[in-house]
Amino acid sequence: MGDEGRIQNEQTYINAWLWALDAGLERLQRESFARVKLFAESDALGLAHDEGVLVITYEDQEARVRDVAAFRQALREAARHLKDLRDEVERMKLAKTIHSDIFKLLDNIRQRPFMYVPGNEPLGLVHLQSLEQILWGYSCALHHHGILEPGLDFPVKFGAYLSETRGWSASCGPAAAIHKAAGGDSEAWALYWKLIDEFRESLARPNPLPE
């Protein structure tokens, strides 16, 4: 059983305790019994009052709860914590599923640019700026879902790479810097993809860029 399965089992267990606590207290109050059994089995969960203390029995175990409100709150906090853990496991699974998808997306754009960016040939600065907007949107989606992968803040990191390796200012974005260095639209489009490939290779090396 993986982490997600274990967390789900623990969350189900705590939720069952919360239900049993509320149901048992309601029956104790409504029926005025000294003791209630929530199920028919002889060793099932039972609750009883003993001089202001709530006694919870299950099989051969017994717990004595003096502060029922604090006990319920602790269970609820544990349930919330486990939910957060499950959400984090889901995010990590999703991140593994789509790991490096930013480069898969870029490969698709390179092969069929007009499926992704508006305009006509020749491909140049306007198309690169549209592509940059796509990458910003992709990064915003990663931030929103808490996913860690190379697409996070991609335009910023790519711009930092160009500044460090080429000495170019990326204050107006990588597309503008590349277009200025290339000197023309068609040259800029070809140079952009050459530099993207270089950047992808740099990410495979240890500590490619300063944080």
VOSE-182718 format. One record per atom (N, C-alpha, C): x, y, z; residue number from 1; atom name. Coordinates in nm, 2 decimals. Example, Ala and Ser with C-alpha at 12.3 -4.5 7.8 and 13.67 -1.06 7.14 Angstrom:
residues 2
x	y	z	seq	atom
1.32	-0.57	0.78	1	N
1.23	-0.45	0.78	1	CA
1.32	-0.33	0.78	1	C
1.28	-0.22	0.71	2	N
1.37	-0.11	0.71	2	CA
1.29	0.00	0.79	2	C
end
This chain:
residues 211
x	y	z	seq	atom
0.08	-0.12	0.00	1	N
0.00	0.00	0.00	1	CA
0.09	0.12	0.00	1	C
0.06	0.22	-0.09	2	N
0.14	0.34	-0.10	2	CA
0.10	0.44	0.01	2	C
0.17	0.55	0.00	3	N
0.14	0.66	0.10	3	CA
0.00	0.71	0.10	3	C
-0.05	0.72	-0.02	4	N
-0.19	0.77	-0.04	4	CA
-0.29	0.68	0.03	4	C
-0.27	0.55	0.01	5	N
-0.36	0.45	0.07	5	CA
-0.35	0.45	0.22	5	C
-0.23	0.46	0.27	6	N
-0.22	0.46	0.42	6	CA
-0.28	0.59	0.48	6	C
-0.26	0.70	0.41	7	N
-0.32	0.83	0.46	7	CA
-0.47	0.82	0.45	7	C
-0.52	0.76	0.34	8	N
-0.67	0.75	0.33	8	CA
-0.73	0.66	0.44	8	C
-0.66	0.55	0.47	9	N
-0.71	0.46	0.57	9	CA
-0.71	0.53	0.71	9	C
-0.60	0.61	0.74	10	N
-0.60	0.68	0.87	10	CA
-0.71	0.79	0.87	10	C
-0.73	0.85	0.76	11	N
-0.83	0.96	0.76	11	CA
-0.97	0.89	0.78	11	C
-0.99	0.78	0.71	12	N
-1.12	0.71	0.73	12	CA
-1.14	0.67	0.87	12	C
-1.03	0.62	0.94	13	N
-1.04	0.58	1.08	13	CA
-1.07	0.70	1.17	13	C
-1.01	0.81	1.15	14	N
-1.04	0.93	1.23	14	CA
-1.18	0.98	1.20	14	C
-1.22	0.98	1.08	15	N
-1.36	1.02	1.05	15	CA
-1.46	0.93	1.12	15	C
-1.43	0.80	1.12	16	N
-1.52	0.71	1.19	16	CA
-1.53	0.74	1.34	16	C
-1.41	0.77	1.40	17	N
-1.41	0.81	1.54	17	CA
-1.50	0.93	1.56	17	C
-1.49	1.03	1.47	18	N
-1.57	1.15	1.49	18	CA
-1.72	1.12	1.48	18	C
-1.75	1.04	1.38	19	N
-1.89	1.00	1.37	19	CA
-1.94	0.92	1.50	19	C
-1.86	0.83	1.54	20	N
-1.89	0.75	1.66	20	CA
-1.91	0.83	1.78	20	C
-1.82	0.93	1.80	21	N
-1.82	1.02	1.91	21	CA
-1.95	1.10	1.91	21	C
-1.99	1.16	1.80	22	N
-2.11	1.24	1.79	22	CA
-2.23	1.16	1.81	22	C
-2.23	1.04	1.74	23	N
-2.35	0.95	1.75	23	CA
-2.37	0.90	1.89	23	C
-2.26	0.86	1.95	24	N
-2.27	0.80	2.09	24	CA
-2.31	0.91	2.19	24	C
-2.26	1.03	2.18	25	N
-2.30	1.13	2.27	25	CA
-2.45	1.17	2.25	25	C
-2.49	1.17	2.13	26	N
-2.63	1.20	2.10	26	CA
-2.72	1.10	2.17	26	C
-2.69	0.97	2.16	27	N
-2.77	0.86	2.21	27	CA
-2.76	0.87	2.37	27	C
-2.64	0.90	2.42	28	N
-2.64	0.91	2.57	28	CA
-2.73	1.02	2.62	28	C
-2.73	1.13	2.55	29	N
-2.82	1.24	2.59	29	CA
-2.96	1.21	2.57	29	C
-3.00	1.15	2.45	30	N
-3.14	1.13	2.42	30	CA
-3.20	1.02	2.50	30	C
-3.13	0.91	2.52	31	N
-3.18	0.79	2.58	31	CA
-3.16	0.78	2.73	31	C
-3.07	0.86	2.78	32	N
-3.04	0.87	2.92	32	CA
-2.98	0.73	2.97	32	C
-2.92	0.66	2.88	33	N
-2.86	0.54	2.92	33	CA
-2.72	0.56	2.99	33	C
-2.69	0.48	3.08	34	N
-2.55	0.49	3.14	34	CA
-2.45	0.45	3.04	34	C
-2.49	0.36	2.94	35	N
-2.39	0.31	2.85	35	CA
-2.46	0.28	2.72	35	C
-2.40	0.31	2.60	36	N
-2.46	0.28	2.47	36	CA
-2.36	0.20	2.39	36	C
-2.41	0.11	2.31	37	N
-2.33	0.04	2.21	37	CA
-2.37	0.08	2.07	37	C
-2.28	0.12	1.99	38	N
-2.31	0.17	1.86	38	CA
-2.34	0.06	1.76	38	C
-2.29	-0.06	1.79	39	N
-2.32	-0.18	1.70	39	CA
-2.36	-0.30	1.78	39	C
-2.41	-0.40	1.72	40	N
-2.47	-0.51	1.79	40	CA
-2.36	-0.60	1.85	40	C
-2.24	-0.61	1.79	41	N
-2.14	-0.70	1.84	41	CA
-2.11	-0.67	1.98	41	C
-2.07	-0.78	2.05	42	N
-2.04	-0.76	2.20	42	CA
-1.92	-0.68	2.22	42	C
-1.82	-0.68	2.13	43	N
-1.70	-0.61	2.15	43	CA
-1.70	-0.48	2.07	43	C
-1.82	-0.43	2.03	44	N
-1.82	-0.31	1.95	44	CA
-1.80	-0.19	2.03	44	C
-1.78	-0.08	1.96	45	N
-1.75	0.05	2.03	45	CA
-1.86	0.09	2.12	45	C
-1.83	0.12	2.25	46	N
-1.92	0.16	2.34	46	CA
-1.88	0.29	2.41	46	C
-1.98	0.37	2.46	47	N
-1.96	0.49	2.53	47	CA
-2.04	0.49	2.66	47	C
-1.98	0.55	2.77	48	N
-2.05	0.56	2.89	48	CA
-2.00	0.68	2.97	48	C
-2.09	0.73	3.06	49	N
-2.05	0.84	3.15	49	CA
-2.01	0.78	3.28	49	C
-1.90	0.83	3.34	50	N
-1.86	0.78	3.47	50	CA
-1.81	0.91	3.55	50	C
-1.90	0.97	3.63	51	N
-1.87	1.08	3.71	51	CA
-1.81	1.19	3.63	51	C
-1.88	1.23	3.52	52	N
-1.83	1.34	3.44	52	CA
-1.73	1.31	3.34	52	C
-1.68	1.18	3.34	53	N
-1.58	1.14	3.24	53	CA
-1.64	1.05	3.14	53	C
-1.61	1.08	3.01	54	N
-1.66	0.99	2.90	54	CA
-1.57	0.87	2.89	54	C
-1.63	0.75	2.90	55	N
-1.55	0.63	2.89	55	CA
-1.58	0.57	2.75	55	C
-1.48	0.55	2.67	56	N
-1.49	0.49	2.54	56	CA
-1.42	0.35	2.54	56	C
-1.50	0.25	2.51	57	N
-1.44	0.12	2.50	57	CA
-1.45	0.06	2.36	57	C
-1.35	-0.01	2.32	58	N
-1.35	-0.08	2.19	58	CA
-1.27	-0.21	2.21	58	C
-1.34	-0.32	2.19	59	N
-1.28	-0.45	2.21	59	CA
-1.22	-0.45	2.36	59	C
-1.09	-0.47	2.38	60	N
-1.04	-0.48	2.51	60	CA
-0.97	-0.35	2.55	60	C
-0.99	-0.24	2.48	61	N
-0.93	-0.12	2.51	61	CA
-1.03	-0.02	2.57	61	C
-0.98	0.07	2.66	62	N
-1.06	0.17	2.72	62	CA
-0.99	0.30	2.72	62	C
-1.06	0.41	2.69	63	N
-1.01	0.54	2.70	63	CA
-1.10	0.63	2.78	63	C
-1.05	0.71	2.87	64	N
-1.13	0.80	2.95	64	CA
-1.10	0.94	2.91	64	C
-1.20	1.01	2.87	65	N
-1.19	1.15	2.81	65	CA
-1.26	1.24	2.91	65	C
-1.18	1.33	2.96	66	N
-1.23	1.43	3.06	66	CA
-1.29	1.56	2.98	66	C
-1.22	1.60	2.87	67	N
-1.26	1.71	2.80	67	CA
-1.30	1.67	2.66	67	C
-1.43	1.64	2.64	68	N
-1.48	1.59	2.52	68	CA
-1.46	1.69	2.40	68	C
-1.48	1.82	2.43	69	N
-1.47	1.92	2.32	69	CA
-1.33	1.92	2.27	69	C
-1.23	1.91	2.36	70	N
-1.09	1.91	2.32	70	CA
-1.05	1.79	2.24	70	C
-1.11	1.67	2.29	71	N
-1.09	1.55	2.22	71	CA
-1.15	1.55	2.07	71	C
-1.27	1.61	2.06	72	N
-1.33	1.62	1.93	72	CA
-1.25	1.71	1.84	72	C
-1.20	1.82	1.90	73	N
-1.12	1.92	1.82	73	CA
-0.99	1.85	1.78	73	C
-0.93	1.77	1.86	74	N
-0.80	1.71	1.82	74	CA
-0.83	1.61	1.71	74	C
-0.94	1.54	1.71	75	N
-0.97	1.45	1.60	75	CA
-0.99	1.53	1.47	75	C
-1.06	1.64	1.48	76	N
-1.09	1.72	1.36	76	CA
-0.96	1.78	1.30	76	C
-0.87	1.82	1.39	77	N
-0.74	1.87	1.34	77	CA
-0.66	1.76	1.28	77	C
-0.66	1.64	1.34	78	N
-0.59	1.53	1.27	78	CA
-0.65	1.50	1.14	78	C
-0.78	1.50	1.13	79	N
-0.85	1.48	1.00	79	CA
-0.81	1.58	0.89	79	C
-0.80	1.71	0.94	80	N
-0.76	1.82	0.84	80	CA
-0.61	1.80	0.80	80	C
-0.53	1.76	0.90	81	N
-0.39	1.74	0.87	81	CA
-0.37	1.62	0.76	81	C
-0.45	1.52	0.78	82	N
-0.44	1.40	0.69	82	CA
-0.49	1.44	0.55	82	C
-0.60	1.53	0.55	83	N
-0.65	1.58	0.42	83	CA
-0.54	1.66	0.35	83	C
-0.47	1.74	0.42	84	N
-0.36	1.82	0.36	84	CA
-0.25	1.73	0.31	84	C
-0.22	1.62	0.38	85	N
-0.12	1.52	0.34	85	CA
-0.17	1.45	0.21	85	C
-0.30	1.42	0.20	86	N
-0.35	1.35	0.08	86	CA
-0.34	1.45	-0.04	86	C
-0.38	1.58	-0.01	87	N
-0.37	1.68	-0.12	87	CA
-0.22	1.69	-0.17	87	C
-0.13	1.69	-0.08	88	N
0.01	1.70	-0.12	88	CA
0.06	1.58	-0.20	88	C
0.01	1.46	-0.16	89	N
0.04	1.34	-0.23	89	CA
-0.01	1.35	-0.37	89	C
-0.14	1.40	-0.39	90	N
-0.20	1.41	-0.52	90	CA
-0.12	1.51	-0.60	90	C
-0.07	1.62	-0.54	91	N
0.01	1.72	-0.62	91	CA
0.14	1.65	-0.67	91	C
0.20	1.58	-0.58	92	N
0.33	1.51	-0.62	92	CA
0.31	1.41	-0.73	92	C
0.19	1.33	-0.72	93	N
0.16	1.24	-0.83	93	CA
0.14	1.31	-0.96	93	C
0.07	1.42	-0.95	94	N
0.04	1.50	-1.07	94	CA
0.17	1.56	-1.13	94	C
0.26	1.60	-1.04	95	N
0.39	1.66	-1.09	95	CA
0.47	1.55	-1.16	95	C
0.47	1.43	-1.10	96	N
0.55	1.32	-1.17	96	CA
0.48	1.28	-1.30	96	C
0.35	1.29	-1.31	97	N
0.28	1.25	-1.43	97	CA
0.32	1.35	-1.55	97	C
0.33	1.48	-1.51	98	N
0.35	1.58	-1.62	98	CA
0.49	1.64	-1.61	98	C
0.58	1.57	-1.54	99	N
0.72	1.62	-1.53	99	CA
0.78	1.66	-1.66	99	C
0.83	1.78	-1.66	100	N
0.90	1.84	-1.78	100	CA
0.80	1.86	-1.90	100	C
0.67	1.87	-1.87	101	N
0.58	1.88	-1.98	101	CA
0.60	2.02	-2.05	101	C
0.66	2.11	-1.99	102	N
0.69	2.24	-2.05	102	CA
0.77	2.22	-2.18	102	C
0.86	2.13	-2.17	103	N
0.94	2.10	-2.29	103	CA
0.87	2.02	-2.40	103	C
0.78	1.94	-2.35	104	N
0.69	1.86	-2.45	104	CA
0.60	1.96	-2.52	104	C
0.55	2.06	-2.44	105	N
0.47	2.16	-2.50	105	CA
0.54	2.24	-2.60	105	C
0.67	2.28	-2.56	106	N
0.75	2.36	-2.65	106	CA
0.78	2.28	-2.78	106	C
0.81	2.15	-2.76	107	N
0.83	2.07	-2.88	107	CA
0.71	2.07	-2.98	107	C
0.59	2.06	-2.92	108	N
0.47	2.06	-3.00	108	CA
0.46	2.20	-3.07	108	C
0.49	2.31	-3.00	109	N
0.48	2.44	-3.06	109	CA
0.58	2.45	-3.17	109	C
0.70	2.40	-3.15	110	N
0.80	2.41	-3.26	110	CA
0.76	2.34	-3.38	110	C
0.69	2.22	-3.37	111	N
0.65	2.14	-3.48	111	CA
0.53	2.20	-3.55	111	C
0.43	2.25	-3.47	112	N
0.31	2.31	-3.53	112	CA
0.28	2.44	-3.47	112	C
0.36	2.55	-3.50	113	N
0.34	2.67	-3.43	113	CA
0.21	2.74	-3.44	113	C
0.14	2.73	-3.56	114	N
0.02	2.80	-3.58	114	CA
-0.10	2.73	-3.52	114	C
-0.08	2.61	-3.45	115	N
-0.18	2.55	-3.37	115	CA
-0.19	2.62	-3.23	115	C
-0.08	2.70	-3.20	116	N
-0.07	2.76	-3.07	116	CA
-0.06	2.91	-3.07	116	C
0.00	2.96	-3.17	117	N
0.02	3.11	-3.17	117	CA
-0.05	3.17	-3.29	117	C
-0.11	3.28	-3.28	118	N
-0.18	3.34	-3.39	118	CA
-0.09	3.41	-3.48	118	C
-0.13	3.44	-3.61	119	N
-0.05	3.51	-3.70	119	CA
-0.02	3.43	-3.83	119	C
0.06	3.49	-3.91	120	N
0.10	3.42	-4.04	120	CA
0.25	3.43	-4.05	120	C
0.30	3.35	-4.15	121	N
0.44	3.36	-4.17	121	CA
0.48	3.50	-4.23	121	C
0.60	3.54	-4.21	122	N
0.71	3.47	-4.14	122	CA
0.70	3.48	-3.99	122	C
0.75	3.37	-3.93	123	N
0.75	3.36	-3.78	123	CA
0.86	3.46	-3.73	123	C
0.82	3.54	-3.63	124	N
0.91	3.63	-3.57	124	CA
0.88	3.68	-3.43	124	C
0.90	3.81	-3.41	125	N
0.88	3.86	-3.27	125	CA
0.74	3.85	-3.22	125	C
0.64	3.88	-3.31	126	N
0.50	3.88	-3.26	126	CA
0.47	3.74	-3.22	126	C
0.51	3.64	-3.29	127	N
0.49	3.50	-3.26	127	CA
0.56	3.46	-3.13	127	C
0.68	3.51	-3.11	128	N
0.76	3.48	-2.99	128	CA
0.69	3.54	-2.87	128	C
0.64	3.66	-2.89	129	N
0.57	3.72	-2.77	129	CA
0.44	3.65	-2.74	129	C
0.37	3.60	-2.84	130	N
0.25	3.52	-2.81	130	CA
0.29	3.39	-2.73	130	C
0.40	3.33	-2.78	131	N
0.45	3.21	-2.71	131	CA
0.49	3.24	-2.57	131	C
0.55	3.35	-2.55	132	N
0.59	3.39	-2.41	132	CA
0.46	3.40	-2.32	132	C
0.36	3.45	-2.37	133	N
0.23	3.47	-2.30	133	CA
0.18	3.33	-2.26	133	C
0.19	3.23	-2.35	134	N
0.15	3.09	-2.32	134	CA
0.23	3.04	-2.21	134	C
0.36	3.07	-2.21	135	N
0.45	3.01	-2.10	135	CA
0.42	3.08	-1.97	135	C
0.38	3.21	-1.97	136	N
0.34	3.27	-1.84	136	CA
0.21	3.21	-1.79	136	C
0.12	3.18	-1.88	137	N
0.00	3.12	-1.84	137	CA
0.02	2.98	-1.78	137	C
0.11	2.91	-1.84	138	N
0.15	2.77	-1.80	138	CA
0.21	2.78	-1.66	138	C
0.30	2.88	-1.64	139	N
0.36	2.90	-1.51	139	CA
0.26	2.93	-1.40	139	C
0.16	3.02	-1.43	140	N
0.06	3.06	-1.34	140	CA
-0.03	2.94	-1.30	140	C
-0.05	2.85	-1.39	141	N
-0.13	2.73	-1.36	141	CA
-0.06	2.64	-1.26	141	C
0.08	2.63	-1.28	142	N
0.16	2.55	-1.19	142	CA
0.16	2.61	-1.05	142	C
0.17	2.74	-1.04	143	N
0.16	2.81	-0.91	143	CA
0.03	2.78	-0.85	143	C
-0.08	2.79	-0.92	144	N
-0.21	2.77	-0.86	144	CA
-0.23	2.63	-0.81	144	C
-0.18	2.53	-0.87	145	N
-0.20	2.39	-0.83	145	CA
-0.08	2.34	-0.74	145	C
0.02	2.43	-0.72	146	N
0.13	2.39	-0.63	146	CA
0.22	2.28	-0.69	146	C
0.24	2.28	-0.82	147	N
0.31	2.18	-0.89	147	CA
0.46	2.23	-0.92	147	C
0.55	2.15	-0.88	148	N
0.69	2.18	-0.90	148	CA
0.74	2.11	-1.03	148	C
0.78	2.18	-1.13	149	N
0.84	2.12	-1.25	149	CA
0.91	2.24	-1.32	149	C
0.99	2.21	-1.43	150	N
1.07	2.31	-1.49	150	CA
0.99	2.43	-1.55	150	C
0.86	2.41	-1.57	151	N
0.78	2.52	-1.63	151	CA
0.75	2.63	-1.53	151	C
0.77	2.61	-1.40	152	N
0.75	2.71	-1.30	152	CA
0.84	2.83	-1.32	152	C
0.77	2.95	-1.34	153	N
0.85	3.07	-1.37	153	CA
0.95	3.05	-1.48	153	C
0.90	2.98	-1.58	154	N
0.99	2.95	-1.70	154	CA
1.05	3.07	-1.77	154	C
0.96	3.18	-1.80	155	N
1.02	3.29	-1.87	155	CA
1.13	3.36	-1.79	155	C
1.11	3.37	-1.65	156	N
1.21	3.43	-1.57	156	CA
1.34	3.35	-1.57	156	C
1.33	3.22	-1.55	157	N
1.45	3.14	-1.55	157	CA
1.52	3.14	-1.68	157	C
1.44	3.14	-1.79	158	N
1.50	3.14	-1.92	158	CA
1.57	3.27	-1.95	158	C
1.51	3.38	-1.90	159	N
1.57	3.51	-1.91	159	CA
1.70	3.52	-1.83	159	C
1.70	3.46	-1.71	160	N
1.82	3.46	-1.63	160	CA
1.93	3.38	-1.70	160	C
1.89	3.28	-1.76	161	N
1.99	3.20	-1.83	161	CA
2.06	3.28	-1.95	161	C
1.97	3.35	-2.02	162	N
2.03	3.44	-2.13	162	CA
2.12	3.55	-2.08	162	C
2.08	3.61	-1.96	163	N
2.16	3.71	-1.90	163	CA
2.30	3.65	-1.86	163	C
2.29	3.53	-1.80	164	N
2.42	3.48	-1.74	164	CA
2.51	3.42	-1.85	164	C
2.45	3.36	-1.95	165	N
2.53	3.30	-2.06	165	CA
2.57	3.39	-2.17	165	C
2.48	3.49	-2.20	166	N
2.50	3.58	-2.32	166	CA
2.52	3.72	-2.28	166	C
2.49	3.76	-2.16	167	N
2.51	3.89	-2.12	167	CA
2.40	3.98	-2.17	167	C
2.28	3.93	-2.21	168	N
2.17	4.00	-2.27	168	CA
2.08	4.05	-2.15	168	C
2.02	4.17	-2.17	169	N
1.92	4.21	-2.08	169	CA
1.79	4.15	-2.12	169	C
1.72	4.08	-2.02	170	N
1.59	4.02	-2.04	170	CA
1.48	4.09	-1.97	170	C
1.50	4.22	-1.95	171	N
1.41	4.30	-1.87	171	CA
1.27	4.31	-1.95	171	C
1.28	4.30	-2.08	172	N
1.15	4.31	-2.16	172	CA
1.11	4.17	-2.20	172	C
1.17	4.06	-2.14	173	N
1.14	3.93	-2.17	173	CA
1.24	3.86	-2.26	173	C
1.25	3.73	-2.26	174	N
1.34	3.66	-2.34	174	CA
1.32	3.68	-2.49	174	C
1.19	3.68	-2.53	175	N
1.16	3.70	-2.67	175	CA
1.22	3.83	-2.73	175	C
1.21	3.94	-2.66	176	N
1.26	4.07	-2.71	176	CA
1.41	4.06	-2.71	176	C
1.47	4.00	-2.61	177	N
1.62	3.99	-2.60	177	CA
1.67	3.91	-2.72	177	C
1.61	3.80	-2.75	178	N
1.65	3.71	-2.86	178	CA
1.63	3.78	-2.99	178	C
1.52	3.85	-3.01	179	N
1.50	3.92	-3.13	179	CA
1.60	4.03	-3.16	179	C
1.63	4.10	-3.05	180	N
1.73	4.21	-3.06	180	CA
1.87	4.15	-3.10	180	C
1.91	4.04	-3.04	181	N
2.04	3.98	-3.07	181	CA
2.04	3.92	-3.21	181	C
1.93	3.87	-3.26	182	N
1.92	3.80	-3.39	182	CA
1.92	3.90	-3.50	182	C
1.86	4.02	-3.48	183	N
1.85	4.12	-3.58	183	CA
1.74	4.10	-3.69	183	C
1.66	4.00	-3.67	184	N
1.55	3.99	-3.77	184	CA
1.45	3.88	-3.73	184	C
1.33	3.88	-3.79	185	N
1.23	3.78	-3.74	185	CA
1.26	3.64	-3.76	185	C
1.30	3.60	-3.89	186	N
1.33	3.46	-3.91	186	CA
1.45	3.41	-3.84	186	C
1.55	3.50	-3.82	187	N
1.67	3.46	-3.75	187	CA
1.63	3.44	-3.60	187	C
1.54	3.53	-3.55	188	N
1.50	3.52	-3.41	188	CA
1.43	3.40	-3.38	188	C
1.34	3.35	-3.47	189	N
1.26	3.23	-3.44	189	CA
1.36	3.11	-3.44	189	C
1.45	3.10	-3.53	190	N
1.55	2.99	-3.53	190	CA
1.64	3.00	-3.40	190	C
1.68	3.12	-3.37	191	N
1.77	3.13	-3.25	191	CA
1.70	3.10	-3.12	191	C
1.57	3.13	-3.11	192	N
1.49	3.10	-2.99	192	CA
1.50	2.95	-2.96	192	C
1.47	2.87	-3.06	193	N
1.47	2.72	-3.04	193	CA
1.61	2.67	-3.01	193	C
1.71	2.73	-3.07	194	N
1.85	2.68	-3.04	194	CA
1.88	2.71	-2.89	194	C
1.84	2.82	-2.84	195	N
1.86	2.86	-2.71	195	CA
1.77	2.78	-2.61	195	C
1.65	2.75	-2.65	196	N
1.57	2.66	-2.57	196	CA
1.63	2.53	-2.55	196	C
1.69	2.47	-2.66	197	N
1.76	2.34	-2.64	197	CA
1.88	2.35	-2.55	197	C
1.95	2.46	-2.56	198	N
2.06	2.48	-2.47	198	CA
2.02	2.49	-2.32	198	C
1.91	2.56	-2.30	199	N
1.85	2.58	-2.17	199	CA
1.81	2.45	-2.11	199	C
1.74	2.37	-2.20	200	N
1.70	2.23	-2.15	200	CA
1.82	2.15	-2.11	200	C
1.92	2.15	-2.18	201	N
2.04	2.07	-2.15	201	CA
2.10	2.13	-2.02	201	C
2.10	2.26	-2.00	202	N
2.16	2.31	-1.88	202	CA
2.09	2.27	-1.75	202	C
1.95	2.25	-1.76	203	N
1.88	2.21	-1.65	203	CA
1.91	2.06	-1.60	203	C
1.97	1.99	-1.70	204	N
2.00	1.85	-1.66	204	CA
2.13	1.84	-1.58	204	C
2.21	1.96	-1.58	205	N
2.33	1.96	-1.51	205	CA
2.31	2.01	-1.37	205	C
2.40	1.97	-1.27	206	N
2.38	2.01	-1.13	206	CA
2.39	2.16	-1.12	206	C
2.30	2.22	-1.04	207	N
2.30	2.36	-1.01	207	CA
2.32	2.45	-1.14	207	C
2.22	2.44	-1.24	208	N
2.24	2.51	-1.36	208	CA
2.23	2.66	-1.35	208	C
2.15	2.70	-1.25	209	N
2.13	2.85	-1.23	209	CA
2.13	2.88	-1.08	209	C
2.17	2.99	-1.04	210	N
2.16	3.03	-0.90	210	CA
2.01	3.05	-0.87	210	C
1.97	3.02	-0.74	211	N
1.83	3.04	-0.70	211	CA
1.80	3.18	-0.69	211	C
end
